[in-house]
Amino acid sequence: MTAIYQTPQQTSTSERAFRRSSDAQTSHRGIAARTSGRIHGPVNRLVSPHMAGSYLKPFVFLDYFDFQSAGETMFPMHPHSGIATTTVLLEGGMRYEDTTGASGVLEAGSVEWMRAGKGVWHDGVPLPGQRLRGYQLWVALPQALELGPAQSQYLRPAEVAQVNNVRVILGQYQGVNSKVNSPEGIQYLHVSLKAGESIELEPPAGHDVAWLHVGKGALASGDERIAKELVVFEEGTQAIHLTAEHAADFIFGTARKHPHDLVLGSYSVHTSHAALRHGEQEIARLGEQLRASGRAV
C-alpha cells in the first residue's frame, strides 16, 4: 500500500490531534503545537505523517519507548528503504544485527544510525531484566541518498560527541560535529539539565523546523510548561530559551525543510513512486537471501 503526504495547506483531522498553543504575541519563539503521542504497546508514537510528520519534514516518525524488558524481540528483523533511522538508547541494552554485516550490543548511552538507502533489514533484541528507554527517529533522505548503498554506524557512549550537558547525535552544536555521517541540514541533540538550569538553543543557519520532547522532568519555555510531551515550535530561526523546573532530559531537533512529498510504503519513505518501487524490489531481494539462509523474516 502506498500513501503520499504533501505539505498540507490546511489542518486535517489527524493533525488536529496536536493541541494548538495560544496565539498571543510574545517576544520569544513560541510553541505552535504539542502532543503526548499515541501509545502502541511499549512504544509511544510522537510523530508520524498522520501526526505532524508532514509539517516536520525531514523528521517523519519519532517513537519513545520505556519498559521493563523480558528479553523479547522488540524490533524483529524488518526492512527499510529511502530513510535513515536513529536509535538513541538512554537506559538498558540491546543486541542488534543488520544486512550490512554489522552485529553487536548497544549499551545505555549508545547511538545507532541506519541509513537504509536502497534497502536494508535489521533487528533489535532488548537484553533481559533491564529497563529499556530511548528513542527511534526516522529521517527522510534527500534524493541523492534515498537509493544509495545502505550504511550503518554504531557509537558507544564515549564516541558520542558532547558539549557540556548536550550530546550531539546528528549534525553539529557550537562547532562540535557528530561522528554520524548524516545528511546536511539536520541537527539532533540530547540535553540534560539540572533543576533551575537554563539553556539557549540556537538552530543552525537555515533551520526553520524545530521541536523537542521531554522524556523526564519538566521545562519552561517563556510562559509555556513542557512535561512528557512533544512540542513543535513556530517556524523561524530565533533561539529557543529553556529552563528546567525539575531535573530534565529531552531531545531537540532542527532542520531545513525537506522539499519533497513523502511517498510511503509499508516500511519505506521515498520522494517518488519510482524510487519507492526500486526500494521495495531491493527489500524483497534481501528478504529472499535472509530466508535462504534460514532466517525468519
C-alpha positions in Angstrom: 0.0 0.0 0.0 1.3 3.4 -1.0 0.5 6.8 0.5 1.6 10.3 -0.5 1.9 13.1 2.0 2.2 16.6 0.7 2.9 19.7 2.7 -0.6 20.4 4.0 -2.5 23.6 3.0 -5.0 23.2 5.8 -5.3 21.3 9.1 -6.5 17.7 8.8 -8.4 15.7 11.4 -5.2 13.8 12.3 -3.2 17.0 12.5 -5.7 18.4 15.0 -4.6 15.6 17.4 -1.8 18.1 18.1 -3.1 20.7 20.5 -2.5 24.3 19.2 -1.0 26.7 21.7 -2.0 30.3 22.3 -1.8 32.8 19.5 -0.8 35.5 21.9 2.2 37.6 20.7 5.4 37.0 22.6 9.0 38.2 22.2 10.3 34.7 22.0 9.9 31.8 19.6 6.5 30.3 20.7 5.1 26.8 20.6 2.8 26.1 17.6 1.5 22.7 18.7 2.0 19.9 21.2 1.1 16.3 21.7 1.6 13.5 24.3 1.6 10.9 21.4 -0.3 7.7 20.8 0.6 4.6 22.8 1.1 1.3 20.9 2.2 -1.4 23.5 5.6 -0.3 24.9 6.0 2.4 22.3 4.7 6.0 22.3 4.5 7.3 18.7 5.1 11.0 18.9 5.4 11.9 15.2 4.1 10.3 12.0 2.9 11.6 8.7 -0.6 11.5 10.2 0.6 13.4 13.3 2.5 16.5 12.0 5.3 14.5 10.3 4.3 16.2 7.0 4.9 19.6 8.8 8.2 18.5 10.4 9.9 17.0 7.3 12.6 15.7 7.1 11.6 14.2 10.5 9.0 11.6 9.6 8.4 9.3 12.6 9.5 9.5 16.2 8.9 6.8 18.8 9.7 6.9 22.5 10.0 3.6 24.4 10.2 3.0 28.1 9.5 -0.5 29.5 10.9 -3.4 31.5 12.5 -6.0 29.2 11.9 -9.7 29.5 14.2 -10.4 26.6 11.5 -10.3 23.9 12.3 -9.2 20.4 11.1 -5.6 20.3 12.2 -4.9 16.8 12.2 -8.3 14.9 14.1 -8.4 11.6 12.4 -5.9 9.3 13.2 -3.8 6.3 13.5 -0.1 5.4 14.4 1.9 2.3 14.6 5.6 1.5 15.1 6.7 5.1 17.6 6.7 7.9 16.7 5.6 11.5 18.5 6.8 14.5 18.1 4.9 17.8 19.2 6.7 21.0 19.4 4.2 23.9 19.2 6.1 27.2 18.8 3.1 29.5 19.2 -0.7 29.2 20.9 -2.7 26.5 20.0 -4.2 23.1 21.5 -6.7 20.7 21.5 -5.7 17.1 22.1 -7.2 13.6 21.7 -5.8 10.1 22.2 -6.9 6.5 25.3 -4.6 6.1 27.1 -7.2 8.2 27.1 -5.4 11.5 26.1 -7.0 14.8 26.8 -6.4 18.4 25.3 -4.9 21.6 24.1 -1.4 22.3 24.6 -0.2 25.9 23.0 2.7 27.6 24.1 5.9 26.0 24.8 4.3 22.7 23.6 5.6 19.3 22.6 3.5 16.2 22.4 5.2 12.8 21.0 3.1 10.0 20.9 4.8 6.6 18.6 2.4 4.7 19.2 3.9 1.2 18.0 1.5 -1.5 17.2 -1.2 1.2 18.3 -2.9 4.4 17.0 -5.3 7.0 17.8 -5.0 10.8 16.6 -6.1 14.2 16.9 -5.2 17.9 16.5 -7.6 20.9 16.5 -6.0 24.3 18.7 -7.6 27.0 16.5 -9.3 29.6 15.9 -8.0 33.0 16.6 -4.4 32.2 14.5 -1.2 31.8 14.8 -0.1 28.2 14.3 3.6 27.5 15.1 5.6 24.4 14.0 7.0 21.1 13.9 5.9 17.4 13.7 8.7 14.8 13.1 8.3 11.1 14.6 10.9 8.8 13.6 11.3 5.1 16.7 11.1 2.9 17.5 13.5 0.1 17.1 12.2 -3.5 20.9 11.8 -3.8 20.9 9.2 -1.0 17.5 7.6 -1.0 18.6 4.8 -3.4 22.3 4.8 -2.3 24.0 2.0 -0.5 22.9 1.1 3.0 25.2 2.3 5.8 25.2 1.6 9.5 27.1 3.2 12.4 27.0 2.2 16.0 28.5 4.6 18.5 29.4 3.7 22.1 28.7 6.3 24.7 32.2 7.6 24.8 32.1 8.1 21.0 29.0 10.4 21.1 30.2 14.0 20.7 29.4 16.2 23.7 29.4 19.8 24.7 28.9 20.2 28.4 25.4 18.7 29.0 24.5 18.5 25.3 25.1 15.3 23.4 25.4 15.8 19.6 23.5 12.9 18.0 23.3 14.3 14.4 24.7 17.4 12.9 26.7 20.0 14.9 26.4 22.1 18.1 28.6 25.0 19.0 31.2 23.9 16.4 31.3 20.3 17.5 30.3 17.7 14.9 28.5 14.4 15.5 30.5 11.3 14.3 27.4 10.1 12.5 27.6 10.6 8.7 24.2 12.1 8.4 23.0 14.4 5.6 23.5 18.1 5.9 20.7 20.3 7.2 19.8 18.2 10.3 20.5 18.7 14.0 19.5 16.3 16.7 20.6 16.8 20.3 20.1 15.0 23.7 20.2 17.5 26.5 20.2 17.0 30.3 19.5 19.9 32.7 19.6 20.2 36.5 16.6 21.7 38.3 16.7 25.5 37.7 19.3 25.3 35.0 18.7 27.1 31.7 20.0 26.7 28.2 19.5 28.7 25.0 19.5 26.6 21.8 20.1 28.5 18.6 19.3 26.5 15.5 22.0 26.4 12.7 21.5 28.9 9.8 18.6 28.0 7.6 17.0 25.6 10.1 13.4 26.7 10.4 11.9 23.4 11.6 12.3 22.9 15.4 10.8 20.6 18.0 11.6 18.9 21.3 10.4 16.0 23.5 10.8 15.9 27.3 11.3 12.3 28.5 11.9 13.2 32.1 11.2 16.2 34.3 9.7 19.5 33.1 10.8 22.6 31.1 9.6 26.1 30.8 9.7 28.0 27.5 8.5 31.5 28.1 5.1 31.1 29.7 4.7 27.5 28.4 5.4 24.4 30.6 6.5 21.2 28.8 6.4 17.9 30.5 6.4 14.4 29.0 5.2 15.7 25.6 6.5 16.7 22.2 6.2 20.4 21.2 6.6 21.9 17.7 8.0 25.4 17.7 6.8 28.2 15.4 8.6 28.3 12.1 11.5 30.7 12.3 15.2 30.9 13.1 15.2 32.5 16.6 17.0 30.9 19.5 14.9 28.9 22.0 15.3 29.5 25.7 14.5 26.7 28.1 14.6 26.4 31.9 14.3 23.1 33.8 11.7 23.3 36.5 12.9 19.9 37.7 15.9 17.8 36.6 15.1 17.1 33.0 16.4 15.2 29.9 15.0 15.9 26.5 15.8 15.6 22.8 15.8 18.6 20.4 15.7 18.5 16.6 16.0 21.2 14.0 16.3 21.1 10.2 16.0 22.7 6.9 12.6 21.8 5.4 12.6 18.7 3.2 11.3 19.9 -0.1 9.8 16.7 -1.4 6.5 14.9 -0.9 6.6 11.8 1.3 5.7 8.6 -0.7 5.2 5.8 1.9 5.3 2.1 1.5 4.9 -0.4 4.3 8.4 0.1 5.7 9.8 2.8 3.3 9.7 6.6 2.7 10.7 7.9 -0.7 10.4 11.1 -2.8 8.6 9.4 -5.7 6.7 6.2 -6.8 9.7 5.2 -9.0 12.1 5.4 -6.1 9.7 3.5 -3.8 9.5 0.7 -6.4 13.3 0.4 -6.5 13.5 0.3 -2.8 10.8 -2.3 -2.4 12.5 -4.5 -5.0 15.8 -4.4 -3.2 14.0 -5.1 0.1 12.4 -8.2 -1.5 15.7 -9.4 -2.8 17.4 -9.1 0.6 14.4 -10.8 2.2 14.9 -13.8 -0.1 18.5 -14.0 0.8 17.7 -14.0 4.5 15.1 -16.7 4.1 17.5 -18.8 2.0 20.0 -18.6 4.9 17.3 -19.9 7.3 16.4 -16.5 8.9 12.7 -16.0 9.8 11.5 -12.8 8.2 
